[in-house]
Amino acid sequence: MASSGDSLSLKVVDSQNAAIGTLATTQYVTLTITGPGSFTAVTSSATAATTTTTVQVSGNGTYSGTLQVFPLQGQTGQITVTATNSGLTSASATINSVNPGVASTYTVTPTTGTLTAAQATTVGNGTFAGQSYTAYTVQFTDASGNQVNAPANDILTLTDNSQSGTSNNGTLVYMTYDSTQTSPVTGYIGTSTSGSSTTITTNFGGTPSTGKYQFAVVNTATGATSPTLTTTDSVLNLKQTQTYTYVTGSAAKVTVPTAEKPSYEFALAPSGTTNITFQIADAAGNAVKLAGQTVDVWFDGSTAPSHVTLGTGSYTPTGSVSATIPTNAYQVTTDANGVATVAVAAASTATMGTGITVDAALAGQTTSSVNAVQISGEVVTVAGAVNSLALTTVTPSANNVPGSTITVPTNMTLAAGSTMAAATFGTTGTVNVVGLNAIGQAEPGNADTIQVSTSNSSILSITGATNGVLPIYLDGTNGYIVLPTITGLQAGTATITLKDVSATAQPSMTFSVTVQPSTPLSTASAQINGQAISSKNQLTVVANTPVTLTIANVDGGQCGSCNF
């Protein structure tokens, strides 16, 4: 069926239609078209159709070129191609020519591939080499399924929810793609970033005259569930969704776990021990959850920090991230999540202010800034590590005892739809989380990671949390951070837990909140511009345009799922 051009093959065979060995002489075969077709594309009425052509056949009797037949615009019917040669029996082939209609829909077809080193460089990140990608082909068709041009002045956009703050939170990199090229990944388009979506118009890897558009996707971070890619056509008012499957390659390097970022720091007191962790990852930085992998760890520099050791013994290997892994590196193995944990210990004679830098890489690798990582720390006084957490409405200052801390009420309540504030705790001002050292001072030096979690995210929701957990970071100057936004969603009781996952003792605090139903609306109604939709306040929309109506707080939070 010819709509935009079909291809034929030509081969000389014997009287039994079997392949021949080698032609004794070169044969010239004349091909003639009868019917509404041409050997060249006819783009206007002023262009004449090419109905005869001659090709050369030699060797094993197979024509090595491409015989393409194009339909004549606006004409339908049978196209017959006849091959003749004065010494050979003629042969013919028939093609049905159709007159394609206008674009009425489009399809999205995924394929997979692997980035070569050259393609990774073209994209702008050589570490992507060897990473699997998914390519998508968008093809416009008419009502009969014929491939057709895209609509005039069409805009095709692409969005994704990979950065929506839910369990599918990951990072997607978009690339231009052309399946007709030997190296189909041809460039970089953009990257999904937190709080935004990627929008791609019809200028990405495609041919508008054939209604085909292509792009490719690779991920550099993964989420617990797969994200959705949505293409939207502004002219046809259509949407197509595709589920992107996160890809994780084999372990290629060592990174710092997300929970440790962005500080990359730890503190250590004399006679103290702290654990630091490393995550194995693939070339693109995706965490690889694989147990039993060996990670080499050593102190950065020509000598180890004075009176500081690694592991359970007195290990003091030294080296660099830009040289060969030291032969005496301390080795640890990963757990089921691909995390390697190593203890750093300071003797009682360790001097306050001693700097510590620990390097790590996969065993057997040549280290570099690409596949190795560093974590820095410092020996501090006994009082110089976070020993407990507190809440305060006084802005803390470094190494000073906060003027007052909040005594958390035992029976706190919150109305459904409201957010926690100082008044929830029976006070005024801004509620801050502060890390205190052993003598009650705000501890500024560690920039510790505070993990904030809810026991039931359907009752108490933490803005920005993933699976009910949000990491926040104490200010490295004054040792505090504002309590994140916590909202009561529906009636019930839940707890909020704050835990310092960076400190050796991992101090924590927990408080309970009962969410109470708010006052139900006296009249439940769908509204627009603050007024109920009615004959006097009509909702007007463009034809075939989706509209979302939200009916909120009808029962004041007294039911978890209500139908209206």
Backbone torsions as a table, in degrees:
resi	resn	phi	psi	omega
1	MET	NA	114.2	-177.8
2	ALA	-95.0	122.9	173.7
3	SER	-128.3	-39.4	177.2
4	SER	-126.8	5.2	179.1
5	GLY	126.8	125.1	176.2
6	ASP	-117.6	156.0	-178.1
7	SER	-111.4	143.5	176.3
8	LEU	-120.9	156.1	174.5
9	SER	-114.7	154.2	-177.6
10	LEU	-131.2	131.1	-178.7
11	LYS	-147.2	137.4	176.0
12	VAL	-91.1	127.2	-178.5
13	VAL	-126.0	171.9	178.5
14	ASP	-84.8	-173.8	-175.8
15	SER	-65.6	-16.8	178.7
16	GLN	-99.6	13.2	-177.3
17	ASN	62.6	24.4	178.4
18	ALA	-97.9	151.5	179.3
19	ALA	-62.3	144.0	177.9
20	ILE	-95.2	167.1	179.2
21	GLY	-76.2	-83.5	178.6
22	THR	-135.3	131.9	177.8
23	LEU	-64.7	137.0	179.4
24	ALA	-68.4	-39.1	177.7
25	THR	-134.5	157.6	177.1
26	THR	-66.2	135.8	179.6
27	GLN	-109.4	141.7	176.2
28	TYR	-110.9	122.3	-175.6
29	VAL	-112.9	129.4	178.8
30	THR	-97.3	131.4	179.5
31	LEU	-113.0	132.1	-177.2
32	THR	-128.5	134.9	178.5
33	ILE	-102.0	133.5	165.9
34	THR	-120.3	140.7	-176.0
35	GLY	104.9	-177.6	-172.9
36	PRO	-78.8	62.4	-178.5
37	GLY	-141.2	169.9	-178.4
38	SER	-154.1	150.2	175.7
39	PHE	-79.6	-10.2	175.2
40	THR	-126.1	154.3	-179.4
41	ALA	-68.0	132.0	178.0
42	VAL	-106.2	106.6	-171.8
43	THR	-93.7	-12.2	179.5
44	SER	-156.6	169.0	-179.7
45	SER	-67.3	-18.3	-179.8
46	ALA	-82.2	-8.7	-179.1
47	THR	-98.0	125.7	-178.5
48	ALA	-79.7	146.3	177.4
49	ALA	-75.2	145.3	175.0
50	THR	-100.2	108.9	-173.6
51	THR	-107.7	-3.4	179.5
52	THR	-137.6	137.4	174.6
53	THR	-151.6	154.2	-180.0
54	THR	-121.9	134.2	-179.8
55	VAL	-125.4	159.9	-178.0
56	GLN	-104.9	131.2	179.1
57	VAL	-121.9	127.9	179.9
58	SER	-145.6	-173.1	177.1
59	GLY	64.5	-119.8	-177.7
60	ASN	-86.5	8.8	175.3
61	GLY	89.3	6.9	-179.2
62	THR	-104.8	128.7	176.6
63	TYR	-71.5	127.1	-172.5
64	SER	-87.1	-10.8	-178.2
65	GLY	-88.6	-167.6	179.2
66	THR	-114.9	126.3	176.0
67	LEU	-100.8	103.7	-177.2
68	GLN	-108.0	133.6	-178.9
69	VAL	-115.4	130.0	-178.6
70	PHE	-113.2	143.3	176.1
71	PRO	-78.1	154.8	173.4
72	LEU	-83.2	134.9	-175.0
73	GLN	-59.1	133.0	175.7
74	GLY	78.5	3.8	-178.5
75	GLN	-118.6	144.5	177.8
76	THR	-127.4	168.0	178.8
77	GLY	130.4	-170.9	-178.2
78	GLN	-86.8	136.9	173.2
79	ILE	-110.4	122.3	179.4
80	THR	-111.4	127.9	177.4
81	VAL	-110.4	122.0	-178.3
82	THR	-114.8	131.5	178.3
83	ALA	-106.2	126.7	-178.4
84	THR	-131.3	150.9	175.4
85	ASN	-154.0	137.0	-172.8
86	SER	-57.8	-26.3	-178.4
87	GLY	-107.3	3.3	-176.6
88	LEU	-123.4	156.6	175.4
89	THR	-72.9	135.7	-178.9
90	SER	-68.8	157.5	176.1
91	ALA	-140.9	154.4	-179.7
92	SER	-142.4	159.5	176.4
93	ALA	-138.4	146.4	-177.1
94	THR	-119.5	136.0	178.6
95	ILE	-125.6	137.6	174.8
96	ASN	-87.9	122.7	178.8
97	SER	-93.9	132.3	178.2
98	VAL	-117.6	157.9	177.7
99	ASN	-103.7	97.4	-173.8
100	PRO	-63.9	147.8	178.6
101	GLY	-90.1	-163.0	179.2
102	VAL	-84.3	159.6	179.6
103	ALA	-62.3	131.0	178.1
104	SER	-124.2	-15.3	178.9
105	THR	-160.7	-178.4	174.6
106	TYR	-150.8	157.4	177.8
107	THR	-115.5	155.8	175.9
108	VAL	-126.0	119.0	-176.0
109	THR	-119.0	123.1	179.9
110	PRO	-93.0	147.8	169.6
111	THR	-137.9	166.2	-179.1
112	THR	-122.2	159.0	177.9
113	GLY	-160.6	-178.0	-179.8
114	THR	-128.3	130.8	-178.5
115	LEU	-70.4	128.8	173.3
116	THR	-81.9	169.9	178.6
117	ALA	-61.6	-40.1	-179.7
118	ALA	-66.2	-41.2	179.2
119	GLN	-65.8	-40.7	179.1
120	ALA	-60.8	-38.7	177.6
121	THR	-66.6	-40.2	178.0
122	THR	-61.5	-39.9	178.8
123	VAL	-68.0	-26.7	177.7
124	GLY	108.4	9.4	178.9
125	ASN	-146.3	101.1	-177.3
126	GLY	-63.1	-19.3	-179.5
127	THR	-71.6	-12.1	179.1
128	PHE	-74.8	-12.0	-176.5
129	ALA	-55.2	130.8	-178.8
130	GLY	88.5	-6.7	-178.9
131	GLN	-81.2	137.6	177.3
132	SER	-75.2	143.4	176.8
133	TYR	-129.5	163.6	173.9
134	THR	-116.6	126.4	177.3
135	ALA	-103.7	142.8	-179.0
136	TYR	-122.8	133.0	176.2
137	THR	-111.3	121.8	176.7
138	VAL	-100.4	121.5	-178.2
139	GLN	-126.3	124.1	176.1
140	PHE	-82.6	142.1	178.4
141	THR	-137.5	162.5	174.0
142	ASP	-89.7	-172.5	-175.7
143	ALA	-65.1	-21.4	-179.5
144	SER	-94.9	2.1	178.8
145	GLY	89.5	6.7	178.2
146	ASN	-76.7	139.4	176.6
147	GLN	-69.1	129.5	-176.2
148	VAL	-137.2	170.4	176.9
149	ASN	-63.7	156.2	172.4
150	ALA	-69.0	154.3	178.1
151	PRO	-59.2	152.7	178.5
152	ALA	-62.3	141.8	178.8
153	ASN	55.6	33.3	-176.1
154	ASP	-77.7	145.6	171.9
155	ILE	-127.2	118.8	177.9
156	LEU	-107.5	122.9	-178.9
157	THR	-115.1	154.8	-180.0
158	LEU	-129.3	128.1	175.3
159	THR	-129.3	162.5	175.7
160	ASP	-143.8	164.2	179.5
161	ASN	-112.2	27.9	-176.6
162	SER	-69.6	-16.1	179.8
163	GLN	-118.9	35.4	-175.0
164	SER	-83.3	-2.7	179.4
165	GLY	83.7	8.8	177.7
166	THR	-103.2	-166.5	-174.8
167	SER	-69.7	-11.0	177.3
168	ASN	-90.9	13.5	-176.3
169	ASN	-58.9	118.1	178.7
170	GLY	-153.2	-169.8	178.4
171	THR	-131.3	124.7	-178.9
172	LEU	-112.3	135.1	175.5
173	VAL	-109.6	127.6	-178.0
174	TYR	-101.1	140.0	-176.1
175	MET	-132.7	148.8	172.9
176	THR	-72.5	148.6	-172.4
177	TYR	-146.2	138.0	178.3
178	ASP	-141.2	105.4	-174.3
179	SER	-66.8	-13.9	179.0
180	THR	-81.6	-10.1	-178.6
181	GLN	-89.8	150.1	175.9
182	THR	-61.7	-39.9	174.7
183	SER	-111.6	90.8	-167.0
184	PRO	-69.1	-28.6	178.2
185	VAL	-78.9	115.2	-168.5
186	THR	-113.9	-6.4	-179.9
187	GLY	174.1	-179.3	-177.0
188	TYR	-103.9	135.2	176.7
189	ILE	-103.6	-58.4	-177.0
190	GLY	179.1	174.4	-177.4
191	THR	-129.0	135.2	173.9
192	SER	-65.4	132.0	179.2
193	THR	-123.6	161.2	-175.3
194	SER	-58.4	130.8	176.3
195	GLY	84.1	4.4	179.9
196	SER	-144.1	167.6	177.4
197	SER	-118.7	161.3	177.3
198	THR	-89.0	129.5	176.8
199	THR	-118.5	123.9	-177.9
200	ILE	-123.6	128.8	178.5
201	THR	-97.6	-174.5	-171.6
202	THR	-69.9	6.6	176.6
203	ASN	-85.1	2.3	-179.2
204	PHE	-89.2	138.3	176.4
205	GLY	6.8	73.5	179.0
206	GLY	-160.5	177.7	179.7
207	THR	-126.7	101.5	-177.7
208	PRO	-56.3	-33.5	-177.1
209	SER	-66.2	-19.4	177.1
210	THR	-108.2	-1.8	179.9
211	GLY	70.2	23.2	-178.2
212	LYS	-114.9	132.3	176.3
213	TYR	-132.9	143.2	-175.2
214	GLN	-137.5	147.6	173.9
215	PHE	-152.2	163.8	179.6
216	ALA	-131.4	154.1	-175.4
217	VAL	-133.4	136.9	172.0
218	VAL	-133.6	144.8	180.0
219	ASN	-103.2	144.8	176.7
220	THR	-114.0	0.6	172.6
221	ALA	-156.2	147.9	-175.8
222	THR	-115.0	158.6	174.2
223	GLY	-119.7	176.3	-178.0
224	ALA	-71.3	-31.1	178.4
225	THR	-126.8	158.8	-175.6
226	SER	-75.9	142.7	178.5
227	PRO	-83.6	168.2	179.0
228	THR	-111.7	132.4	174.2
229	LEU	-101.3	131.7	-177.4
230	THR	-122.9	121.7	172.6
231	THR	-100.0	137.8	-178.0
232	THR	-130.4	129.6	178.0
233	ASP	-104.1	123.2	-173.9
234	SER	-74.8	-28.2	-177.9
235	VAL	-83.6	-46.9	-179.2
236	LEU	-81.7	-11.6	-178.7
237	ASN	55.9	49.5	-179.6
238	LEU	-122.8	153.7	175.3
239	LYS	-130.0	142.4	172.8
240	GLN	-129.7	137.0	178.6
241	THR	-116.6	144.7	176.7
242	GLN	-134.2	139.6	175.4
243	THR	-90.1	122.9	176.8
244	TYR	-90.7	130.7	179.6
245	THR	-96.8	119.2	178.6
246	TYR	-59.2	140.3	-179.3
247	VAL	-116.1	131.3	175.3
248	THR	-120.8	125.5	179.5
249	GLY	-87.3	-169.3	178.7
250	SER	-77.6	159.3	-178.7
251	ALA	-59.9	127.5	-178.2
252	ALA	-129.5	-16.1	-178.1
253	LYS	-161.8	179.7	178.8
254	VAL	-117.5	136.4	176.9
255	THR	-128.4	179.1	174.2
256	VAL	-95.7	130.5	179.5
257	PRO	-54.7	149.2	-178.3
258	THR	-55.0	-37.5	-177.4
259	ALA	-63.9	-20.6	-178.1
260	GLU	-89.5	-14.3	-176.4
261	LYS	-80.7	156.9	0.1
262	PRO	-95.5	8.9	-170.1
263	SER	-73.7	-41.0	-176.7
264	TYR	54.4	30.5	-173.3
265	GLU	-129.2	157.0	173.3
266	PHE	-148.5	160.3	178.5
267	ALA	-123.4	149.9	-174.6
268	LEU	-141.9	127.8	179.6
269	ALA	-95.3	152.7	173.7
270	PRO	-53.1	140.1	-176.6
271	SER	65.2	16.8	-178.2
272	GLY	-111.4	164.4	177.3
273	THR	-136.0	139.0	175.2
274	THR	-134.9	150.6	178.4
275	ASN	-101.3	134.9	172.6
276	ILE	-118.1	151.7	-173.8
277	THR	-125.4	150.7	176.9
278	PHE	-130.5	146.3	-179.3
279	GLN	-114.1	129.6	172.8
280	ILE	-80.7	148.1	-174.1
281	ALA	-145.7	164.6	175.7
282	ASP	-84.8	-175.8	-174.3
283	ALA	-61.1	-30.3	-178.4
284	ALA	-89.0	-0.8	178.8
285	GLY	95.2	3.9	176.9
286	ASN	-73.7	134.7	179.5
287	ALA	-61.7	133.4	177.0
288	VAL	-104.9	114.5	-178.4
289	LYS	-89.5	90.5	-175.5
290	LEU	-144.4	125.8	-178.6
291	ALA	-85.5	158.7	172.0
292	GLY	80.4	9.4	178.7
293	GLN	-87.1	137.6	-175.4
294	THR	-88.4	130.0	176.7
295	VAL	-117.2	126.9	176.6
296	ASP	-87.6	135.9	-177.1
297	VAL	-130.8	140.0	179.0
298	TRP	-156.9	164.4	175.5
299	PHE	-80.5	137.5	178.9
300	ASP	-81.0	128.8	178.7
301	GLY	126.2	175.4	-179.2
302	SER	-81.5	-21.2	176.9
303	THR	-134.6	152.5	179.8
304	ALA	-77.4	153.8	175.0
305	PRO	-57.9	140.1	-176.7
306	SER	-62.0	126.4	174.8
307	HIS	65.8	26.8	177.3
308	VAL	-126.0	135.8	-176.7
309	THR	-133.1	167.3	177.5
310	LEU	-109.6	150.0	171.8
311	GLY	73.5	-164.6	-176.8
312	THR	-84.8	-6.7	178.6
313	GLY	-122.4	-167.9	-177.9
314	SER	-90.6	65.3	-178.5
315	TYR	-91.6	128.9	-178.4
316	THR	-135.4	49.8	178.3
317	PRO	-68.0	148.4	-179.3
318	THR	-132.0	157.2	179.7
319	GLY	174.7	-155.5	-175.9
320	SER	-140.8	162.2	175.3
321	VAL	-86.1	-5.1	-178.3
322	SER	-113.8	16.7	179.3
323	ALA	-135.3	-176.7	-179.8
324	THR	-65.1	143.4	177.0
325	ILE	-58.5	132.7	-179.8
326	PRO	-60.9	142.7	-176.5
327	THR	-66.1	-22.6	179.9
328	ASN	-101.8	22.5	-180.0
329	ALA	-56.8	144.9	176.2
330	TYR	-77.5	133.6	-174.8
331	GLN	-112.3	135.5	174.4
332	VAL	-130.6	156.6	179.5
333	THR	-111.7	153.1	-177.1
334	THR	-79.6	154.9	173.9
335	ASP	-89.8	-169.4	-176.1
336	ALA	-63.7	-20.7	178.5
337	ASN	-93.1	5.3	-179.2
338	GLY	76.7	20.9	-177.9
339	VAL	-104.4	130.0	176.3
340	ALA	-106.3	128.7	-177.3
341	THR	-114.4	131.7	179.7
342	VAL	-132.4	139.6	179.1
343	ALA	-87.8	138.8	172.7
344	VAL	-117.3	125.1	-174.7
345	ALA	-121.2	144.2	176.4
346	ALA	-118.3	134.7	177.3
347	ALA	-74.1	165.9	179.5
348	SER	-63.7	-20.0	-178.7
349	THR	-90.9	2.2	-179.4
350	ALA	-63.4	140.1	-175.9
351	THR	-91.2	133.5	177.5
352	MET	-57.7	136.1	-180.0
353	GLY	93.3	-5.3	178.3
354	THR	-64.2	123.8	-180.0
355	GLY	-81.2	144.6	-178.8
356	ILE	-132.4	128.0	172.8
357	THR	-128.3	123.9	-177.8
358	VAL	-111.7	129.6	177.8
359	ASP	-104.6	152.8	177.5
360	ALA	-148.6	147.6	177.2
361	ALA	-157.0	160.4	174.5
362	LEU	-63.9	136.2	179.8
363	ALA	-57.9	137.6	176.4
364	GLY	89.8	-4.3	-179.7
365	GLN	-93.1	157.8	168.1
366	THR	-86.2	122.8	-172.5
367	THR	-75.1	153.5	175.9
368	SER	-165.0	176.2	179.1
369	SER	-68.7	-13.0	-179.2
370	VAL	-83.5	-44.6	-172.8
371	ASN	-110.8	6.0	175.7
372	ALA	-120.8	167.9	-177.7
373	VAL	-146.9	156.8	178.9
374	GLN	-124.8	146.5	169.6
375	ILE	-128.3	133.0	-177.4
376	SER	-107.3	150.7	178.8
377	GLY	-150.4	-176.1	-177.4
378	GLU	-154.9	144.1	172.9
379	VAL	-80.4	126.5	-178.7
380	VAL	-123.4	174.3	176.7
381	THR	-69.9	167.6	178.5
382	VAL	-57.3	-36.1	-179.0
383	ALA	-77.7	-8.6	-172.2
384	GLY	-91.5	28.0	174.5
385	ALA	-132.7	152.2	-179.7
386	VAL	-67.6	122.8	-177.5
387	ASN	-108.2	-23.4	-179.9
388	SER	-158.1	165.5	176.8
389	LEU	-116.4	149.7	179.0
390	ALA	-147.8	164.0	173.6
391	LEU	-111.1	141.8	-179.7
392	THR	-151.5	150.3	173.2
393	THR	-100.3	2.8	175.6
394	VAL	-94.4	132.5	178.6
395	THR	-70.0	113.5	-176.0
396	PRO	-69.3	156.4	172.9
397	SER	-128.3	154.7	-171.6
398	ALA	-56.4	132.4	172.5
399	ASN	59.9	25.1	175.4
400	ASN	-122.5	146.6	177.7
401	VAL	-75.8	124.8	178.5
402	PRO	-55.1	144.7	-177.4
403	GLY	-57.3	-35.2	177.4
404	SER	-160.7	153.3	174.8
405	THR	-120.7	157.8	-176.8
406	ILE	-81.5	128.9	169.0
407	THR	-86.6	110.5	-173.1
408	VAL	-70.0	124.1	178.2
409	PRO	-61.3	150.2	-179.2
410	THR	-80.4	-21.7	-177.0
411	ASN	-127.2	67.8	179.2
412	MET	-79.2	142.6	178.4
413	THR	-127.4	156.3	-178.5
414	LEU	-149.3	133.5	178.9
415	ALA	-75.5	142.4	177.7
416	ALA	-57.5	134.5	-178.2
417	GLY	89.6	-5.5	-179.7
418	SER	-101.7	159.9	177.3
419	THR	-108.3	150.4	179.3
420	MET	-67.8	140.1	177.9
421	ALA	-143.1	-177.6	-179.7
422	ALA	-57.9	-34.6	-179.1
423	ALA	-62.6	-30.1	177.7
424	THR	-61.1	-32.3	-179.9
425	PHE	-92.6	5.0	178.5
426	GLY	78.6	29.1	-179.3
427	THR	-144.1	-169.9	179.6
428	THR	-129.8	162.0	177.9
429	GLY	104.9	-164.1	179.1
430	THR	-100.9	130.3	-178.2
431	VAL	-85.5	123.2	178.8
432	ASN	-113.5	145.7	170.0
433	VAL	-94.5	128.1	-177.7
434	VAL	-126.3	138.8	174.4
435	GLY	-93.1	126.9	-177.2
436	LEU	-110.9	141.6	175.2
437	ASN	-85.7	-172.5	-172.3
438	ALA	-65.2	-19.4	-179.8
439	ILE	-110.0	19.5	171.9
440	GLY	82.0	11.7	179.4
441	GLN	-89.4	150.9	172.2
442	ALA	-66.0	124.2	-174.3
443	GLU	-95.9	112.9	-173.2
444	PRO	-94.0	-17.4	-163.4
445	GLY	-82.2	-11.9	-167.2
446	ASN	-105.0	-17.2	-176.7
447	ALA	46.7	47.7	-174.2
448	ASP	-62.9	153.7	174.5
449	THR	-89.2	122.8	177.5
450	ILE	-105.3	120.4	179.4
451	GLN	-92.9	117.7	-179.8
452	VAL	-104.3	125.7	-176.8
453	SER	-137.7	154.3	176.8
454	THR	-115.2	142.8	179.5
455	SER	-75.7	-20.6	179.7
456	ASN	-153.4	101.4	-176.3
457	SER	-72.0	-9.9	175.1
458	SER	-79.5	-19.7	179.0
459	ILE	-101.7	-52.0	177.0
460	LEU	-118.1	119.4	-178.1
461	SER	-108.5	135.9	177.6
462	ILE	-104.5	118.4	-178.9
463	THR	-59.3	127.6	178.7
464	GLY	88.3	-2.4	-176.7
465	ALA	-76.4	151.0	172.6
466	THR	-113.3	121.7	-176.2
467	ASN	53.4	38.0	176.5
468	GLY	79.0	10.2	-177.6
469	VAL	-128.0	133.5	178.7
470	LEU	-131.8	121.6	173.1
471	PRO	-83.9	133.1	171.8
472	ILE	-125.9	165.8	-170.1
473	TYR	-130.5	126.6	177.9
474	LEU	-62.8	138.5	178.4
475	ASP	-59.9	128.7	-176.8
476	GLY	-70.8	-9.9	179.8
477	THR	-94.9	-45.3	-175.3
478	ASN	-122.5	-1.2	170.5
479	GLY	75.2	33.4	178.2
480	TYR	-144.3	167.4	176.2
481	ILE	-152.9	145.0	179.4
482	VAL	-67.2	137.5	177.2
483	LEU	-59.6	130.7	-178.5
484	PRO	-65.6	166.6	-179.3
485	THR	-71.2	124.1	179.9
486	ILE	-122.5	124.6	-172.8
487	THR	-119.1	136.2	173.0
488	GLY	-81.6	123.7	-176.1
489	LEU	-97.8	-48.9	-178.9
490	GLN	-147.7	167.3	-174.2
491	ALA	-61.4	140.1	178.8
492	GLY	147.5	178.8	179.7
493	THR	-121.0	134.2	178.4
494	ALA	-143.2	165.0	-179.1
495	THR	-117.5	149.0	173.4
496	ILE	-111.8	130.5	179.9
497	THR	-119.1	131.2	173.3
498	LEU	-110.1	126.9	-177.1
499	LYS	-137.4	128.1	175.9
500	ASP	-83.2	101.8	-176.6
501	VAL	-85.8	-3.5	179.3
502	SER	-92.6	-32.3	-176.4
503	ALA	-73.4	150.7	-179.3
504	THR	-57.2	-46.4	-177.0
505	ALA	-78.8	-13.9	-177.1
506	GLN	47.3	58.8	179.8
507	PRO	-64.0	152.5	-178.6
508	SER	-146.3	164.9	172.5
509	MET	-144.8	147.0	-177.1
510	THR	-133.7	137.9	173.3
511	PHE	-136.2	150.4	-175.2
512	SER	-106.3	141.4	179.9
513	VAL	-132.6	132.0	174.4
514	THR	-101.6	120.1	178.6
515	VAL	-89.1	124.7	-178.1
516	GLN	-104.6	145.4	178.1
517	PRO	-60.5	136.7	174.1
518	SER	-83.7	175.2	-176.5
519	THR	-70.1	124.0	179.6
520	PRO	-62.6	151.8	175.3
521	LEU	-64.4	139.0	179.1
522	SER	-68.1	-31.8	177.2
523	THR	-135.2	117.9	178.5
524	ALA	-81.4	125.4	-179.0
525	SER	-152.2	151.6	170.9
526	ALA	-82.6	133.9	-172.7
527	GLN	-125.4	156.5	170.4
528	ILE	-140.2	132.8	-177.5
529	ASN	56.2	33.8	176.3
530	GLY	79.9	2.4	180.0
531	GLN	-126.1	149.2	-179.7
532	ALA	-62.6	140.1	176.6
533	ILE	-68.4	126.6	-177.9
534	SER	-156.6	-174.9	178.9
535	SER	-63.6	-23.1	179.4
536	LYS	-93.1	-13.9	179.2
537	ASN	-137.9	77.0	-171.5
538	GLN	-84.1	148.8	175.1
539	LEU	-93.5	117.8	-179.6
540	THR	-115.2	127.9	179.3
541	VAL	-133.7	162.0	176.6
542	VAL	-70.6	143.7	-179.3
543	ALA	-56.4	141.0	177.7
544	ASN	62.0	24.0	178.1
545	THR	-105.4	124.2	-179.7
546	PRO	-61.8	141.9	177.6
547	VAL	-131.1	132.7	178.3
548	THR	-106.6	123.8	175.7
549	LEU	-106.6	129.6	179.8
550	THR	-114.2	125.7	175.3
551	ILE	-109.4	108.8	-170.7
552	ALA	-112.7	145.8	171.9
553	ASN	59.3	30.8	-179.2
554	VAL	-61.8	-38.8	-176.5
555	ASP	-109.3	9.3	179.9
556	GLY	66.1	31.3	177.6
557	GLY	79.8	20.9	-176.8
558	GLN	-90.3	-7.9	175.3
559	CYS	-135.7	146.1	-178.1
560	GLY	-79.2	-30.5	-179.1
561	SER	-148.7	107.2	-177.4
562	CYS	-113.8	142.9	178.1
563	ASN	-102.9	138.6	-178.7
564	PHE	-129.1	NA	NA
